[in-house]
Amino acid sequence: MTMVKKSITVTDQQNQWIHSQMATGHYASDSEVLRELIRKEQIRNTEIDTIRLELSKAEKLGFTDLTPTDIMYAVIEKRNEQKTKQANNFQ
């Protein structure tokens, strides 16, 4: 995957938080912290889109046999598929 260099501005508080994340040892650079945040947001957006789609389908049908738990598991499955896809893109 091609990397693009970006320059961003953050507040002092945000910078301290980024450095505290790096201090945990889970990240080698501030770029890694930010990329992880972006990945998480992408996954979250996919989950929200999936829920909205399922709700829209259910509204059009009037009723659904799926329970809220069924829908939640479908979202989790989509999220896991997204994570696997992203992991494969970084290999």
C-alpha positions as CSV (number, residue, x, y, z in Angstrom):
1,M,0.0,0.0,0.0
2,T,1.4,3.4,-1.0
3,M,2.1,5.8,1.9
4,V,1.4,9.5,1.6
5,K,3.2,11.9,3.9
6,K,0.9,14.4,5.7
7,S,1.5,17.3,8.0
8,I,-1.1,17.9,10.7
9,T,-1.6,20.2,13.7
10,V,-2.7,19.0,17.0
11,T,-3.3,20.7,20.4
12,D,-0.8,20.3,23.2
13,Q,-3.3,18.1,25.0
14,Q,-3.7,15.9,21.9
15,N,0.1,15.7,21.5
16,Q,0.5,14.7,25.1
17,W,-2.1,11.9,24.6
18,I,-0.3,10.7,21.4
19,H,3.0,10.6,23.3
20,S,1.4,8.8,26.2
21,Q,0.2,6.1,23.8
22,M,3.7,5.8,22.4
23,A,5.0,5.5,26.0
24,T,3.0,2.3,26.4
25,G,5.3,0.6,23.9
26,H,2.5,-0.4,21.6
27,Y,3.5,2.3,19.0
28,A,6.9,3.2,17.7
29,S,5.8,6.6,16.3
30,D,3.0,9.1,16.3
31,S,2.2,8.1,12.8
32,E,1.4,4.6,14.0
33,V,-0.9,6.0,16.7
34,L,-2.8,8.1,14.2
35,R,-3.0,5.3,11.6
36,E,-4.5,3.0,14.3
37,L,-7.1,5.7,15.2
38,I,-8.0,6.0,11.5
39,R,-8.4,2.2,11.2
40,K,-10.6,2.1,14.2
41,E,-12.8,4.9,12.9
42,Q,-13.1,3.1,9.5
43,I,-14.2,-0.1,11.2
44,R,-16.7,1.9,13.4
45,N,-18.1,3.6,10.3
46,T,-18.5,0.2,8.6
47,E,-20.4,-1.0,11.6
48,I,-22.7,2.0,11.6
49,D,-23.3,1.7,7.9
50,T,-24.2,-2.0,8.3
51,I,-26.6,-1.3,11.1
52,R,-28.2,1.5,9.1
53,L,-28.5,-0.8,6.1
54,E,-30.1,-3.6,8.2
55,L,-32.5,-1.2,9.8
56,S,-33.5,0.2,6.4
57,K,-34.1,-3.3,5.1
58,A,-36.2,-4.1,8.2
59,E,-38.2,-0.9,7.8
60,K,-39.0,-1.7,4.2
61,L,-40.1,-5.2,5.1
62,G,-42.1,-4.1,8.1
63,F,-41.0,-6.9,10.3
64,T,-37.9,-9.0,10.8
65,D,-37.3,-12.3,12.5
66,L,-33.8,-11.1,13.5
67,T,-33.4,-10.2,17.1
68,P,-31.3,-7.2,18.2
69,T,-28.7,-9.8,19.2
70,D,-28.7,-11.3,15.7
71,I,-28.2,-7.9,14.2
72,M,-25.4,-7.2,16.6
73,Y,-23.6,-10.5,15.7
74,A,-24.0,-9.7,12.0
75,V,-22.3,-6.3,12.6
76,I,-19.5,-8.0,14.6
77,E,-19.0,-10.5,11.8
78,K,-18.8,-7.7,9.2
79,R,-16.2,-6.0,11.5
80,N,-14.1,-9.1,11.8
81,E,-14.2,-9.5,8.0
82,Q,-13.1,-5.8,7.7
83,K,-10.2,-6.4,10.1
84,T,-9.1,-9.5,8.2
85,K,-9.2,-7.6,5.0
86,Q,-7.2,-4.7,6.4
87,A,-4.7,-7.1,7.9
88,N,-4.2,-8.8,4.6
89,N,-3.7,-5.5,2.9
90,F,-0.7,-4.7,5.2
91,Q,1.1,-8.0,4.6
